Amino acid sequence: MAALTPTAASASTTAAPSQSVDEARRTAAASPAGQRAQLNAQILQASMDVSIKAGDDSLALLYRSAIDHINELLAPEFGPNALQTALQQDNSAEATAGRILSQSTAFFDAYAAQHQGKDAETVLRDFVGLIRGGFERGFGEARKILGGLGVLGEGSAIEVDIQKTHALVQKGYDDFLDTRLAALREGQAQNAAAPT
């Protein structure tokens, strides 16, 4: 039998403690508490991944939420999913606001046709109020989700983009209303001036 040299003896004594440490770690990981700790670590990692992804797609979430709520309000008169969305899109504040505005205001003529006999200005104001209300509900829901994920913060790029989108949509609704009211009044003035 070969004698252990001092180097071999020290290597064998250092291997034993590291093996026992590894065995202890495996045993701890296999225990219910160890499994819970691993699961919690995985959940935290997944939550962080979702938060990062949601931060990247915050305007997509705002857009989706606003469109969903506008669809919900238009559904009684125009059926489900009245506003169709593109699968791949530019999610800048300007593009998001532009899509929300163009898709929601595009239903005005159909809405007005379903409310014939009512005062034209009232129909216009009711329509803008309806789609603005849907947007506000969607915007509020998106903010709540993003806030819960911890991706909003004063001065953050996401916060700035969301506020910019909100302002652009509100201005767009105001502009739509002003333009339509001006055209309506111009038409009324021309009708009043026309000889009978």
PABAKE-992041 format. One record per residue (C-alpha): x, y, z; residue number from 1. Coordinates in steps of 0.25 Angstrom, whole numbers, plus 5000, padded with zeros to 4 digits. Example, Ala and Ser with C-alpha at 12.3 -4.5 7.8 and 13.67 -1.06 7.14 Angstrom:
BEGIN
5049/4982/5031/1
5055/4996/5029/2
END
This chain:
BEGIN
5000/5000/5000/1
5006/5013/4996/2
5008/5024/5007/3
5002/5037/5005/4
5011/5048/5003/5
5009/5061/5010/6
5003/5067/4997/7
4994/5056/4994/8
4989/5056/5009/9
4986/5071/5009/10
4979/5069/4996/11
4970/5058/5001/12
4967/5066/5014/13
4963/5078/5006/14
4955/5070/4996/15
4946/5065/5007/16
4941/5078/5013/17
4938/5083/4999/18
4930/5070/4996/19
4923/5072/5009/20
4920/5086/5006/21
4914/5082/4992/22
4906/5071/4999/23
4901/5080/5009/24
4896/5090/4998/25
4890/5079/4990/26
4883/5074/5002/27
4878/5088/5006/28
4873/5091/4992/29
4865/5077/4992/30
4858/5081/5005/31
4845/5088/5004/32
4851/5101/5009/33
4862/5100/4999/34
4852/5098/4988/35
4843/5109/4993/36
4856/5118/4992/37
4859/5114/4978/38
4845/5116/4974/39
4845/5130/4980/40
4857/5133/4973/41
4851/5129/4960/42
4839/5137/4962/43
4847/5149/4965/44
4855/5147/4953/45
4842/5145/4944/46
4836/5158/4951/47
4849/5166/4948/48
4848/5161/4933/49
4834/5164/4932/50
4836/5178/4938/51
4848/5181/4928/52
4839/5176/4916/53
4827/5184/4921/54
4836/5196/4922/55
4841/5194/4908/56
4827/5192/4903/57
4820/5202/4912/58
4814/5210/4900/59
4809/5197/4894/60
4802/5194/4907/61
4796/5208/4907/62
4791/5207/4893/63
4785/5193/4895/64
4778/5197/4908/65
4773/5210/4902/66
4768/5203/4889/67
4762/5192/4898/68
4753/5202/4906/69
4749/5210/4893/70
4745/5196/4887/71
4737/5193/4899/72
4730/5206/4899/73
4727/5205/4883/74
4723/5190/4884/75
4708/5193/4887/76
4707/5200/4874/77
4718/5195/4865/78
4721/5181/4870/79
4733/5175/4877/80
4747/5180/4873/81
4742/5192/4865/82
4756/5197/4865/83
4766/5188/4858/84
4781/5188/4863/85
4793/5185/4855/86
4802/5174/4861/87
4815/5180/4859/88
4816/5195/4860/89
4824/5208/4864/90
4822/5210/4879/91
4827/5224/4880/92
4818/5234/4887/93
4815/5241/4874/94
4811/5228/4866/95
4804/5222/4878/96
4795/5235/4879/97
4793/5235/4864/98
4788/5221/4864/99
4779/5224/4876/100
4773/5236/4869/101
4772/5231/4855/102
4765/5218/4859/103
4756/5224/4869/104
4752/5237/4862/105
4749/5228/4849/106
4736/5224/4855/107
4730/5237/4855/108
4722/5237/4842/109
4716/5223/4846/110
4713/5228/4860/111
4706/5241/4854/112
4698/5232/4845/113
4693/5224/4856/114
4689/5237/4863/115
4681/5244/4852/116
4671/5254/4857/117
4679/5258/4869/118
4686/5272/4868/119
4699/5270/4860/120
4707/5278/4870/121
4702/5269/4882/122
4705/5257/4874/123
4719/5261/4871/124
4721/5265/4886/125
4715/5252/4891/126
4724/5244/4881/127
4737/5251/4886/128
4733/5250/4900/129
4731/5235/4898/130
4744/5232/4891/131
4751/5241/4901/132
4745/5234/4913/133
4750/5221/4907/134
4764/5226/4905/135
4764/5231/4919/136
4760/5218/4925/137
4770/5211/4917/138
4781/5221/4920/139
4778/5220/4935/140
4778/5204/4935/141
4792/5205/4927/142
4798/5214/4937/143
4793/5205/4949/144
4799/5193/4942/145
4812/5200/4939/146
4813/5206/4953/147
4810/5192/4959/148
4822/5187/4951/149
4831/5198/4956/150
4835/5204/4943/151
4829/5218/4945/152
4836/5229/4952/153
4837/5244/4951/154
4846/5248/4940/155
4848/5233/4934/156
4847/5231/4919/157
4835/5223/4921/158
4828/5233/4929/159
4831/5244/4919/160
4826/5236/4907/161
4813/5232/4914/162
4810/5247/4918/163
4814/5251/4904/164
4805/5241/4898/165
4794/5245/4907/166
4796/5260/4904/167
4796/5257/4889/168
4783/5249/4889/169
4776/5260/4897/170
4781/5270/4888/171
4777/5262/4876/172
4763/5260/4882/173
4762/5275/4884/174
4766/5278/4870/175
4757/5267/4864/176
4745/5274/4871/177
4749/5288/4868/178
4751/5284/4853/179
4738/5277/4852/180
4731/5288/4860/181
4737/5299/4850/182
4732/5291/4838/183
4718/5289/4844/184
4717/5304/4847/185
4722/5307/4833/186
4712/5298/4827/187
4701/5304/4835/188
4705/5318/4831/189
4705/5314/4817/190
4691/5308/4818/191
4686/5320/4825/192
4692/5329/4814/193
4687/5321/4802/194
4674/5326/4795/195
4662/5318/4797/196
END
